[in-house]
């Protein structure tokens, strides 16, 4: 096996599950042809063996992009719930963090919109 191959195998996320210090939320479509669902299943097993908090959601009939509207809505709702559950400690930013966030927002608003491959990175909501 080449050095690159050894690095890829040795650095596989499931082999480093013990190092993860935050809850993990995994989503996978059972019809994904880009990434075998076994990757997510193996990661879930590795995290459980390491006594880490993990949630795994499998979408029946979904591909890599989880395109079905009902599944996409479900996924976004689960992400929101997951973040609300695990980020409650950060709900009220410390004053210095609030100042940095405000400064970053002002900087972003001051930049002209950039176009990336025909897709604008700046969107105006109606």
MDAnalysis code that builds the backbone (N, CA, C; Angstrom):
import MDAnalysis as mda
import numpy as np

u = mda.Universe.empty(378, n_residues=126, atom_resindex=np.repeat(np.arange(126), 3), trajectory=True)
u.add_TopologyAttr("name", ["N", "CA", "C"] * 126)
u.add_TopologyAttr("resid", np.arange(1, 127))
u.add_TopologyAttr("resname", ["UNK", "UNK", "UNK", "UNK", "UNK", "UNK", "UNK", "UNK", "UNK", "UNK", "UNK", "UNK", "UNK", "UNK", "UNK", "UNK", "UNK", "UNK", "UNK", "UNK", "UNK", "UNK", "UNK", "UNK", "UNK", "UNK", "UNK", "UNK", "UNK", "UNK", "UNK", "UNK", "UNK", "UNK", "UNK", "UNK", "UNK", "UNK", "UNK", "UNK", "UNK", "UNK", "UNK", "UNK", "UNK", "UNK", "UNK", "UNK", "UNK", "UNK", "UNK", "UNK", "UNK", "UNK", "UNK", "UNK", "UNK", "UNK", "UNK", "UNK", "UNK", "UNK", "UNK", "UNK", "UNK", "UNK", "UNK", "UNK", "UNK", "UNK", "UNK", "UNK", "UNK", "UNK", "UNK", "UNK", "UNK", "UNK", "UNK", "UNK", "UNK", "UNK", "UNK", "UNK", "UNK", "UNK", "UNK", "UNK", "UNK", "UNK", "UNK", "UNK", "UNK", "UNK", "UNK", "UNK", "UNK", "UNK", "UNK", "UNK", "UNK", "UNK", "UNK", "UNK", "UNK", "UNK", "UNK", "UNK", "UNK", "UNK", "UNK", "UNK", "UNK", "UNK", "UNK", "UNK", "UNK", "UNK", "UNK", "UNK", "UNK", "UNK", "UNK", "UNK", "UNK", "UNK"])
u.atoms.positions = np.array([
    [0.846, -1.178, 0.000],
    [0.000, 0.000, 0.000],
    [0.890, 1.239, 0.000],
    [0.495, 2.217, -0.790],
    [1.268, 3.457, -0.885],
    [1.156, 4.257, 0.406],
    [2.034, 5.244, 0.567],
    [1.986, 6.119, 1.744],
    [0.660, 6.875, 1.788],
    [0.181, 7.301, 0.620],
    [-1.104, 8.008, 0.576],
    [-2.214, 7.095, 1.070],
    [-2.216, 5.861, 0.608],
    [-3.220, 4.892, 1.046],
    [-3.157, 4.644, 2.541],
    [-1.953, 4.516, 3.098],
    [-1.790, 4.315, 4.545],
    [-2.300, 5.527, 5.317],
    [-2.029, 6.728, 4.799],
    [-2.516, 7.943, 5.457],
    [-4.037, 8.009, 5.437],
    [-4.639, 7.638, 4.313],
    [-6.097, 7.666, 4.216],
    [-6.728, 6.679, 5.184],
    [-6.193, 5.469, 5.260],
    [-6.739, 4.452, 6.155],
    [-6.518, 4.858, 7.609],
    [-5.326, 5.313, 7.934],
    [-5.018, 5.704, 9.305],
    [-5.785, 6.925, 9.767],
    [-6.159, 7.793, 8.849],
    [-6.870, 9.011, 9.202],
    [-8.381, 8.889, 9.070],
    [-8.870, 7.691, 8.797],
    [-10.306, 7.491, 8.632],
    [-11.040, 7.947, 9.892],
    [-12.112, 8.720, 9.729],
    [-12.838, 9.231, 10.899],
    [-13.233, 8.151, 11.893],
    [-13.686, 6.993, 11.411],
    [-14.124, 5.960, 12.350],
    [-12.971, 5.460, 13.226],
    [-11.746, 5.565, 12.746],
    [-10.596, 5.143, 13.548],
    [-10.204, 6.198, 14.571],
    [-10.783, 7.385, 14.454],
    [-10.445, 8.475, 15.372],
    [-11.641, 8.896, 16.220],
    [-12.650, 8.027, 16.304],
    [-13.889, 8.345, 17.011],
    [-13.636, 8.731, 18.470],
    [-12.664, 8.115, 19.107],
    [-12.370, 8.416, 20.515],
    [-11.938, 9.858, 20.714],
    [-11.402, 10.485, 19.669],
    [-10.917, 11.865, 19.771],
    [-12.034, 12.900, 19.679],
    [-13.194, 12.508, 19.197],
    [-14.297, 13.450, 18.998],
    [-14.850, 13.883, 20.347],
    [-14.984, 15.177, 20.527],
    [-15.394, 15.741, 21.815],
    [-16.757, 16.425, 21.779],
    [-17.483, 16.307, 20.685],
    [-18.786, 16.962, 20.548],
    [-19.814, 15.943, 20.051],
    [-21.094, 16.202, 20.303],
    [-22.135, 15.322, 19.754],
    [-22.091, 15.349, 18.227],
    [-22.486, 14.240, 17.611],
    [-22.418, 14.099, 16.150],
    [-23.807, 13.751, 15.616],
    [-24.175, 14.400, 14.521],
    [-25.427, 14.129, 13.826],
    [-25.080, 13.692, 12.407],
    [-25.475, 12.471, 12.041],
    [-25.177, 11.910, 10.719],
    [-26.467, 11.748, 9.921],
    [-26.417, 12.077, 8.643],
    [-27.526, 11.843, 7.715],
    [-26.989, 11.050, 6.534],
    [-27.816, 10.139, 6.010],
    [-27.391, 9.388, 4.840],
    [-28.608, 8.871, 4.090],
    [-28.567, 8.953, 2.776],
    [-29.602, 8.364, 1.936],
    [-29.213, 6.941, 1.580],
    [-30.159, 6.018, 1.634],
    [-29.827, 4.614, 1.367],
    [-29.565, 4.331, -0.115],
    [-29.820, 5.313, -0.987],
    [-29.553, 5.148, -2.424],
    [-28.348, 5.986, -2.868],
    [-27.531, 6.409, -1.928],
    [-26.349, 7.225, -2.215],
    [-25.334, 6.378, -2.992],
    [-24.995, 6.822, -4.213],
    [-24.002, 6.105, -5.006],
    [-22.620, 6.746, -4.881],
    [-22.537, 7.915, -4.240],
    [-21.249, 8.598, -4.051],
    [-20.504, 8.057, -2.842],
    [-21.233, 7.876, -1.750],
    [-20.642, 7.405, -0.497],
    [-21.495, 6.245, 0.004],
    [-20.911, 5.064, 0.139],
    [-21.697, 3.924, 0.630],
    [-22.256, 4.208, 2.027],
    [-23.485, 3.794, 2.257],
    [-24.128, 4.041, 3.548],
    [-23.358, 3.366, 4.685],
    [-22.596, 2.344, 4.355],
    [-21.788, 1.656, 5.373],
    [-20.807, 2.609, 6.057],
    [-20.392, 3.661, 5.359],
    [-19.477, 4.632, 5.977],
    [-20.148, 5.292, 7.185],
    [-21.389, 5.718, 7.016],
    [-22.109, 6.345, 8.130],
    [-22.451, 5.313, 9.201],
    [-22.850, 4.125, 8.785],
    [-23.165, 3.070, 9.758],
    [-21.929, 2.713, 10.584],
    [-20.785, 2.596, 9.913],
    [-19.534, 2.286, 10.620],
    [-19.144, 3.408, 11.575],
    [-19.349, 4.656, 11.149],
    [-19.021, 5.794, 12.008],
    [-19.906, 5.796, 13.237],
    [-21.190, 5.534, 13.047],
    [-22.103, 5.475, 14.188],
    [-21.653, 4.396, 15.175],
    [-21.313, 3.225, 14.662],
    [-20.862, 2.121, 15.533],
    [-19.590, 2.507, 16.282],
    [-18.653, 3.124, 15.575],
    [-17.389, 3.524, 16.209],
    [-17.630, 4.559, 17.307],
    [-18.509, 5.510, 17.058],
    [-18.815, 6.529, 18.065],
    [-19.505, 5.910, 19.275],
    [-20.403, 4.986, 19.042],
    [-21.078, 4.316, 20.171],
    [-20.084, 3.489, 20.988],
    [-19.199, 2.787, 20.302],
    [-18.164, 2.018, 21.029],
    [-17.302, 2.942, 21.888],
    [-17.065, 4.145, 21.392],
    [-16.248, 5.129, 22.104],
    [-17.075, 5.905, 23.135],
    [-18.347, 5.515, 23.296],
    [-19.251, 6.158, 24.268],
    [-19.480, 7.637, 23.960],
    [-19.569, 7.956, 22.680],
    [-19.828, 9.323, 22.227],
    [-21.306, 9.459, 21.863],
    [-21.816, 10.673, 21.967],
    [-23.203, 10.918, 21.614],
    [-23.320, 11.036, 20.100],
    [-24.185, 10.225, 19.515],
    [-24.356, 10.231, 18.064],
    [-25.810, 9.964, 17.715],
    [-26.287, 10.671, 16.699],
    [-27.597, 10.421, 16.115],
    [-27.374, 10.133, 14.635],
    [-28.014, 9.081, 14.135],
    [-27.882, 8.703, 12.733],
    [-29.273, 8.625, 12.121],
    [-29.489, 9.361, 11.039],
    [-30.771, 9.372, 10.342],
    [-30.538, 8.853, 8.933],
    [-31.258, 7.782, 8.589],
    [-31.171, 7.202, 7.247],
    [-32.463, 7.530, 6.508],
    [-32.320, 8.066, 5.291],
    [-33.480, 8.406, 4.485],
    [-33.668, 7.368, 3.390],
    [-34.823, 6.717, 3.415],
    [-35.147, 5.675, 2.446],
    [-35.393, 6.288, 1.069],
    [-34.713, 5.752, 0.064],
    [-34.882, 6.202, -1.308],
    [-34.129, 7.480, -1.650],
    [-33.352, 7.995, -0.708],
    [-32.641, 9.263, -0.940],
    [-31.245, 9.010, -1.478],
    [-30.797, 9.926, -2.357],
    [-29.447, 9.841, -2.897],
    [-28.504, 10.702, -2.044],
    [-27.345, 10.984, -2.571],
    [-26.322, 11.736, -1.842],
    [-26.798, 13.132, -1.447],
    [-27.643, 13.742, -2.261],
    [-28.091, 15.109, -2.017],
    [-29.372, 15.213, -1.195],
    [-29.967, 14.096, -0.864],
    [-31.228, 14.079, -0.115],
    [-32.169, 15.126, -0.721],
    [-32.628, 14.852, -1.925],
    [-33.365, 15.820, -2.747],
    [-34.862, 15.917, -2.449],
    [-35.457, 14.851, -1.926],
    [-36.911, 14.887, -1.713],
    [-37.259, 15.959, -0.697],
    [-38.249, 16.766, -1.034],
    [-38.605, 17.919, -0.205],
    [-38.933, 17.516, 1.235],
    [-39.731, 16.467, 1.419],
    [-40.119, 16.081, 2.778],
    [-38.909, 15.633, 3.595],
    [-37.957, 14.981, 2.932],
    [-36.745, 14.550, 3.631],
    [-35.836, 15.738, 3.924],
    [-35.735, 16.656, 2.987],
    [-34.911, 17.855, 3.182],
    [-35.459, 18.685, 4.339],
    [-36.784, 18.851, 4.388],
    [-37.411, 19.599, 5.479],
    [-37.154, 18.890, 6.806],
    [-37.313, 17.570, 6.818],
    [-37.054, 16.805, 8.036],
    [-35.607, 16.975, 8.486],
    [-34.677, 16.905, 7.532],
    [-33.260, 17.048, 7.854],
    [-32.976, 18.428, 8.450],
    [-33.495, 19.470, 7.826],
    [-33.261, 20.821, 8.333],
    [-33.867, 21.014, 9.719],
    [-35.041, 20.428, 9.955],
    [-35.668, 20.516, 11.279],
    [-34.797, 19.804, 12.316],
    [-34.290, 18.637, 11.952],
    [-33.435, 17.883, 12.881],
    [-32.137, 18.637, 13.173],
    [-31.581, 19.279, 12.160],
    [-30.365, 20.070, 12.376],
    [-30.658, 21.213, 13.346],
    [-31.776, 21.910, 13.130],
    [-32.154, 23.001, 14.028],
    [-32.350, 22.514, 15.457],
    [-33.063, 21.405, 15.614],
    [-33.286, 20.840, 16.950],
    [-31.976, 20.439, 17.606],
    [-31.099, 19.814, 16.823],
    [-29.798, 19.362, 17.324],
    [-28.969, 20.557, 17.804],
    [-28.924, 21.600, 16.987],
    [-28.155, 22.790, 17.363],
    [-28.764, 23.484, 18.576],
    [-30.084, 23.589, 18.614],
    [-30.733, 24.195, 19.777],
    [-30.432, 23.413, 21.049],
    [-30.431, 22.098, 20.949],
    [-30.164, 21.251, 22.104],
    [-28.725, 21.394, 22.582],
    [-27.782, 21.448, 21.658],
    [-26.370, 21.381, 22.033],
    [-25.672, 22.729, 22.121],
    [-26.318, 23.784, 21.647],
    [-25.670, 25.088, 21.695],
    [-26.337, 26.044, 22.671],
    [-27.157, 25.561, 23.563],
    [-27.842, 26.426, 24.515],
    [-26.865, 27.258, 25.329],
    [-25.711, 26.704, 25.617],
    [-24.705, 27.437, 26.397],
    [-24.268, 28.697, 25.668],
    [-24.349, 28.703, 24.347],
    [-23.889, 29.846, 23.556],
    [-25.037, 30.786, 23.174],
    [-26.211, 30.569, 23.736],
    [-27.376, 31.355, 23.333],
    [-27.179, 32.855, 23.562],
    [-26.488, 33.228, 24.621],
    [-26.218, 34.635, 24.893],
    [-24.720, 34.858, 24.769],
    [-24.286, 35.407, 23.641],
    [-22.843, 35.586, 23.447],
    [-22.250, 36.538, 24.469],
    [-21.020, 36.258, 24.840],
    [-20.275, 37.171, 25.711],
    [-20.095, 38.488, 24.971],
    [-19.986, 39.609, 25.676],
    [-19.883, 40.917, 24.997],
    [-18.773, 40.970, 23.955],
    [-17.587, 40.428, 24.259],
    [-16.493, 40.503, 23.287],
    [-16.806, 39.685, 22.034],
    [-17.515, 38.566, 22.193],
    [-17.898, 37.765, 21.029],
    [-18.947, 38.519, 20.214],
    [-19.887, 39.178, 20.895],
    [-20.918, 39.947, 20.204],
    [-20.268, 41.049, 19.370],
    [-19.251, 41.704, 19.913],
    [-18.560, 42.774, 19.180],
    [-17.866, 42.220, 17.941],
    [-17.210, 41.051, 18.071],
    [-16.535, 40.446, 16.914],
    [-17.558, 40.062, 15.849],
    [-18.673, 39.494, 16.269],
    [-19.711, 39.097, 15.309],
    [-20.281, 40.311, 14.593],
    [-20.534, 41.379, 15.333],
    [-21.061, 42.605, 14.728],
    [-20.058, 43.183, 13.739],
    [-18.770, 43.199, 14.111],
    [-17.730, 43.722, 13.223],
    [-17.651, 42.880, 11.951],
    [-17.748, 41.567, 12.070],
    [-17.685, 40.683, 10.898],
    [-18.888, 40.917, 9.997],
    [-20.062, 41.114, 10.582],
    [-21.260, 41.355, 9.797],
    [-21.150, 42.676, 9.031],
    [-20.652, 43.699, 9.682],
    [-20.465, 44.993, 9.020],
    [-19.497, 44.841, 7.860],
    [-18.418, 44.083, 8.072],
    [-17.428, 43.878, 7.013],
    [-18.052, 43.150, 5.831],
    [-18.834, 42.117, 6.097],
    [-19.467, 41.351, 5.021],
    [-20.446, 42.236, 4.248],
    [-21.233, 43.038, 4.948],
    [-22.198, 43.910, 4.281],
    [-21.512, 44.976, 3.431],
    [-20.296, 45.359, 3.806],
    [-19.579, 46.404, 3.078],
    [-18.981, 45.892, 1.773],
    [-18.807, 44.573, 1.643],
    [-18.217, 44.010, 0.422],
    [-19.244, 43.961, -0.696],
    [-18.776, 44.174, -1.934],
    [-19.700, 44.012, -3.064],
    [-19.986, 42.526, -3.275],
    [-21.146, 42.205, -3.840],
    [-21.453, 40.792, -4.089],
    [-20.443, 40.169, -5.047],
    [-20.122, 38.905, -4.797],
    [-19.198, 38.173, -5.666],
    [-19.995, 37.115, -6.409],
    [-19.597, 36.867, -7.630],
    [-20.262, 35.838, -8.414],
    [-19.318, 34.666, -8.574],
    [-19.832, 33.481, -8.276],
    [-19.031, 32.267, -8.347],
    [-19.658, 31.318, -9.351],
    [-19.065, 31.216, -10.504],
    [-19.550, 30.274, -11.508],
    [-21.008, 30.474, -11.878],
    [-21.427, 31.713, -12.007],
    [-22.803, 31.966, -12.382],
    [-23.773, 31.959, -11.212],
    [-23.289, 31.708, -10.002],
    [-24.149, 31.710, -8.827],
    [-23.698, 32.839, -7.924],
    [-24.595, 33.724, -7.624],
    [-24.242, 34.873, -6.780],
    [-24.101, 34.415, -5.333],
    [-23.025, 34.883, -4.686],
    [-22.848, 34.559, -3.273],
    [-23.589, 35.552, -2.399],
    [-24.243, 36.528, -3.020],
    [-25.013, 37.542, -2.299],
    [-26.466, 37.397, -2.732],
    [-27.339, 37.173, -1.774],
    [-28.752, 37.009, -2.127],
    [-29.562, 37.993, -1.319],
    [-30.510, 38.612, -1.967],
    [-31.412, 39.534, -1.294],
    [-32.749, 38.836, -1.113],
    [-33.212, 38.788, 0.123],
    [-34.491, 38.162, 0.396],
    [-35.596, 39.180, 0.167],
    [-36.738, 38.768, -0.415],
    [-37.850, 39.707, -0.671],
    [-38.452, 40.201, 0.631],
])
